[in-house]
Amino acid sequence: MPQDNSCQNLRGRSFKGQNLEGANFSYADIRYMRLPTKENPDPLRKPDNREEVFADGEFGDFIKPIVDTLDLYHNQGVDPRAIAISFKRLAENHPQAEFEIVAMEKRGLDKFLLRAKTAPDADKSELSAEYFNTYDESTTGL
């Protein structure tokens, strides 16, 4: 992003497969969360009202909760007991991660997202791997 905080129009740009860690979108004019199609030329636009745009700095506030969280996404049959056991054990093993559950979402029939805020220096990749190893052990009875 430019140093002078000028607004950049990112309309139609794809960030698919890009590593955006450390990117500053505070002054970006972002119109799309998904690529447009002929049937839906403005999918998942944010802000939702097509007559509005983010004010200076608002997009950073909007996206920050997504970037600053550990997202534990289950994409097939969900075992709530195993989720509770796995997250509790993860929190006990890593008190320095300072977990704070900020969202739990059921997605579709058999998908689930547990989102937890963490300390800024937490290794989310390591934490996610440990969580899912514990989850898999809990669901297979090992």
N, C-alpha and C positions, 0 to 999 in steps of 0.2 A: 504494500500500500504506500502511497506517496507520503513523504515527510510533511508536506504542507497541509495535510488533513483535507485535501480536496476530495470531493465525492467521485467515486468510480462507479460507472454503470456496469454491472456484471451480468446483465440480462443475456440469457442464452448461453452463458458460459457453463461448461461442465467441470465439476470438481471430482468426478467419479475416479476413484483410484489414486487420488492425490493425497499426500500427507500434508495436512493443514495445521499441524502442531506449531504453535507460535505465531500463526497468521493473525493479523490485526484487521478485523472487518468493521471496526468502530465507525468508519466513515463511508462504508460501502453502501451502494444503492443496490440491494439484492432483491430481485423480484421473484425468483423461482427457487423452490426447494427440490423440485424435480424437473426433468427436461420436458419441454412442451411437446405435445403431439397435435396432429391435425384435429382430433376429436376434442382435445382439452388443451387449448393454447396457453393456459395460465394455471397449471396444477399446483396445489398446495401453496399458493402465494401467501407471503407474509409481508406486512400485516394483511389480515384477511380482507379488509375493506379495500377494494381496488382504487379508491379515491385517496388513500392515505399512503405515506411513505414513512420510514423510520426517521426520527429526528436525529441530529448528530449524537453519536454515542449509543443510541438505543439498540442497534443490532448487537453490539457487544454484550449488553445486558441481557438481550433475548437469548443469545446462543451460549452464554457463559455456563448456565446450569448443565447443558449437555456436555460441554468440554471438561468441566471440573468434576465429573462423576465417574464412578465405576459402574458400568452397565452390564448386568448379568442377565443375558438374554437366553431364554429357554425356547428352542424352536420345535420341540415335540413334546408329547405327553408330559405333564408337569406333576410332580409329587410335592405338595406343599410341606409335608413333614420333612422331606429331604432338603428342601430349600431352607427351612428354619434351622435345621441341624447344621447345614453347611455354612450358612452365614454366621451363626453363633460361633462356630469353631473358628472361622476366619477372623472374626472380631477378637476372640480370645488370643489367637496366635499373633495378631498384629495390632496391639492397642495403639501403637504409634501412628497407625493409618487414620485414626480418629473418625471411624465410620459414623455416618448419620443417614439413615434411610430417608430419602426424599420423595420416592415414588414407587408404587407397585402397580403394574398395569397388566390386565389380561388382554391379550391380543389374539383375536380369532378364537377358534375352539380349543386349541391345544398349545398356545404360545403364551409366554409370560416374561415380563421384564421387571427386574428388581434393580432400582437405581439408587446408589448410595454416594453421598458426598464423601470425599476423602481429603486427607492432608495433601497439600500441594506437591510434596515430594514422594508421594506413594507410587510404587511401581504397579500400575494398574494391570499390566500384562501378567506379572507374577501373581498378583492377587487373584485375578480371574482364573488362571490356570489352577491354582491351589483350590479355589472354591469349587470348580467343576470336577476336579479329581475327588474331592470329598463328596460332592453330590453323586457322582457316578458310583462310588463305593457304597453310599447310603442306599441307592436304588437297586443295587445288585446284591446287597446283603453281605458284602465282604467285610 
